[in-house]
Amino acid sequence: MQPTPRAEKKNEEGRVVEHIWSLPVEEAFLEKLLRDAFENHYHELTFGPLIPGAAYELKCPGKPERVSMGGGYMTIHWGRGGHFHLCLGTNYGSAQSPNQPELIVQRRPSRAELYRGLDKEGNPVTWGFRMFNGDATPQITLFFPNPFISDEDRIADKPDWSRLAMWEKFLPAYTGCEPDGLDRKGKGFGSG
């Protein structure tokens, strides 16, 4: 499956609030993208589930000691810094306790996408990756470095466009689409 060009998500008033690049949900593709993010960009990555009523914005405690795949699950492990499991493929369960087909479908990713959120004027203010399971429940969101937020997680006095490097790497690498120039037109969270 080839990634699709940018789509738009609109709010109730019809205003475009996000640009979305749909990605393949095959295990090998998702493993490659997530390994790249956690092994090469751990020092600048913020991640967690973004669900109605809660936003977990966690920082990696360092480079993962281990990133592994088994039984359809990716495990990101930091040793004493904790770990998490993320279903990327098919988990059939064990011979003694096989998973029911509907559970297999529920756990597997059904949608993955790169996205950028827009302000009221249509300028980008957020960038990232997110993935949803078979029930359309968010599994994980990767919040890419943001030019409007400092390393100290505060609103920046002025944009630091170098913080778009991860986005500008991932967009062509995983969608085949080159940056369109819109990313550097944003004015931050106080505008639009």
N, C-alpha and C positions, 0 to 999 in steps of 0.2 A: 504494500500500500504506500503510495506516495503522499507526502504531506500536502495538504491543500493550501492554496494561497490565503491570504488574510480574509477573515470573515469579520463581521461586526455584530456586537451585542448591544441592543438598545434597551433603554429603560421604558417605563410606562408612557412617558411623554414623547417617545420616539427619538430621543437624543442618543447618539452613539456614546457608550460609556466604556467600551473595550474593543480592542482589536485582538482577534484570536487566530492562531495558526494551529490547525488540527494536526496531530502527530499520530503515527502508527502506535498500536497498543501491543505489538508483538513483544514477547519477553526479551529477545536479543536486543531490539532497538532500545527499549526502556532501560535495560541493564547498562548498555553503553552510555546513554545520556546520564543516568544517575551515578554511575562510576566516575564519569568525567566531572560531574558537579562535586561529588563528595571527596574524590581523591585529589583533584586538581584545584578546586575552588573553595575548599573547606574553610579557609581563613577569611573569606569574604561572604560566605553563605549564611542566610537566615532561612529557617525552614520550620515546618510544622503543619498540623492540620488547621485548615481555615474552615470552620463549620458555623452554621447559624448559632449565634450566641457566644462564640469563642474564637479567638485567634491566638494560636500558639506561635510565637516568633522566637525560636530558639537559635542559639549560636552553637556551632560545633566546638567542642572543648579542645580540639586539635585535629591533626590528621588522623583518620580512622586507623586503628591497628589492623583491622581486617574488614574487607568487603567481600562477602561470599554469597553464592547462590546455592540453594538446595530445596527440592520439593516445590519449586515455583516461587519461593520466597527469597528476597534479597535481605541480607542482614548487614547493617552498618554497625560496627562494634568499635568502641573507644576504650575498651578495657574497663577500668574503674570509672570512666566517664559515662558509662551506660551504653546502651545499644537499642536498636529498634528493628523490627521485621516489617517488610513491605511486600505484599503479594504482587508479583509481576507476571506470573505464568499460571500454570495449571497445577493444583495440588489435589491429588487423588486420595489422599489419606493413606492409611496403611492397609495391608491385606486383611488384617484382623478388624479394622474399623475404616472402611472406605467412606469417602465423602459422598453425599448425595449430589446428583447432577446440579440441582438448583443452588447448592452451597458452593460448588465449584464456580458456577457462573457469577454468583454474588461476589465472591472474593477477587476474581480476576479484574484487571482494569478494563473498563468499557470506553473510557475517553481519556486522552492525554492531550495537552496543548501548551504552547507558549502563548503568553498574553501580555498585553500592556494596557493598563488602565488610563483613562483620559479624564481631564478636568472638564468643567462646563464649557470651555472654549474649544475642546477637542484636542488639547495638547497632552502628550504623555506625562504621567506622574508616577507610575509604577510599572515594573517589568517582572516577569517570572515564568514559572512552569507549574502546572498543576495536573493532578491525575485523580480520576474518579473510579470507583468500583462498579460492579454490575448493577447495583441499586442506585447508581448516580450519587453515592455518598462520597464526599471528598476523602481521599486517602492521604495525600500530601500536597503541600504547596512549597515551592522554592521561591523565596523572595530574592530576586537578584539585587546586587548593589545598586543603590539609587543615588543619582547626583544631587538630590535635594535633602539627603540625610547624611549626617557625618558619621565617622567611625564610632563616635560615642553615642550613636543612636538618637541624635538630636536634629532638629530642622537646621539645615546648613544656612549660613549667611548668604552664600552665593553658590550656584551650581558647580559641582566638580564633575565635568563631563567625562573624565577618565573612569569614573565609576560605571559607565555604560559598557566597559570592555567585555564583561561576561555576556551581556545581552548581544553585543555586536559579534561575538564569537559563536554563541549558540544559535542565533537566528539562521545564518547561512549553513552552519554545520548540520543542523537537524531539520531544517525546512527547505533548504536550497534557495531561500529568498534572501536577497541582500537588504541591508538597512535602507530605508526609503528617505532618510533625512529628517523625518518628522520628530525623531527622538530628542533632538537637541533644540527643539522649538519650545519646549515646556518652560514654564515660569515658576513651577513649584506648587506647594500645597496651598499657599495663601492667595493664589490667583484663580480665576475661573470658578 
